[in-house]
């Protein structure tokens, strides 16, 4: 096993994020209570997702520039792990929302309709749908080179369209979600100092874990496709 | 058998026409003329789309009667979206492989995609106007300013036509093209549709704050420009088989 410095730091940071995240003091807010600790997990998932998608599109651009099939495999793996992080972000968000947003007099599914109209949720849904479509596109092109090229083009096109939608939609719809203008939790006024000392390491840790999983998938794919990858050289 | 893996997409050379010469403009005009000629010769596809519009609107009319303004607006944009998928899909799907090879030998990808974009804008604006007429004829006219709504409809048709042209180009390389186009396109058109649905409330005599409608129009136009730029940059990579 290749254990490099960043993998060790991923483990250390995540142990700190889990232990510190559950034990260190947090501000007491009546609406949030102890669920505020979910910040260390929920928001980090979205950060990790966006960073992994960004790596994926960089790999796609590299593929288009060089025609090296390895970049295509990397782009696909990072997109896959990014999608997984996004699903986890939804899961942690759903737990959080059921404590804060959902109407206690109604069952959780009755509030679903109003919760799903949240602009942040729409933005996240668009991101996940785009990468869902990306994988369907990949599976429906049979030729290897063409698959790599077509999916790289779609990746770049969709990613470039995703950002305007994340900026535009929150300004069109009303929202309960924190961080109406811009990025929640990045703003220095949003977040208490006591939380920042756990939050930033947690973001880094989860992102590194995502990258670690991706590199494992990439190495596995390289072995599976070794004939193709090695011909390449 | 040695499988050839890396074909360097030699798009760098073809990315930008050497210079915007008269030659490029002439090629662009010729390609655009070809699209219209094809449409005139193969009229069944155009009539097919029109019939699609008519039957969709008729089904909505039968199920909804005369809906309220908000529902009318939402239904209009959803029909417009589906018309777009059907109308624009054929622009690349009808190009046979041999013909693409022929284009490849006579023109540059940038000119080719620009002519496709222009043609699809014109087609979508025409279809949008037909759609709007049918909506007004069957389901009444809840707008307070019909021509303002028509202007917004034209603006929206341009944006939808642009975005789905590029997606048709992508989908034409894959299997099950038509359904794939919808899957690829829906997440990307959500912001545009939200902007348009919001903007069209201006034609239903909803009061906006000063300058907001202009801002929305500028946003939509900025999105359109971005789509054109992305198509021009990315299409050369798709072009080569």
Interface residues (C-beta under 8 A of the other chain):
Chain A: X64 X66 X67 X68 X69 X122 X125 X126 X127 X129 X130 X132 X133 X136 X137 X140 X141 X142 X144 X145 X146 X149 X150 X152 X153 X154 X156 X157 X158 X160 X161 X164 X165 X168 X169 X172 X173 X228 X231 X232
Chain B: X3 X5 X6 X7 X8 X9 X11 X163 X166 X170 X171 X173 X174 X175 X176 X180 X183 X184 X186 X187 X188 X190 X191 X194 X195 X198 X219 X223 X226 X227 X230 X234 X237 X238 X241
